[in-house]
């Protein structure tokens, strides 16, 4: 699967539902290949999330009893910086449900 096909697949998923960050990490890891460092994989993760943001999907949290999606506030650079800081602070790649979800809120509006 090409990078573009992978992005389109993630975007379709993000338009239908919320994508756990671990799915995006898996795509980023495949992009950099086996043996990549944490730093290299994190950079690839940020690249994938950046491309998703460019296509309308954004990181956010699930809040309340209904688990409504609430996009992270800020500019694209601020959101990517927040994600980078949170991944670094975690010290490992997040499991699904940790840190954030990816969703295209306009698709379900």
Buried (B, 14 or more C-beta within 10 A) or exposed (E): EEBEEBBEEBBBBBBEBBBBBBBBBBBBBBBBEEEBEEEBBBBBBBBBBBBBBEBBBBBBBBEEEEEEBEBBEEEEEEBBEBBBEBBEEEEEBBEBEBBBBBBBBEBEE
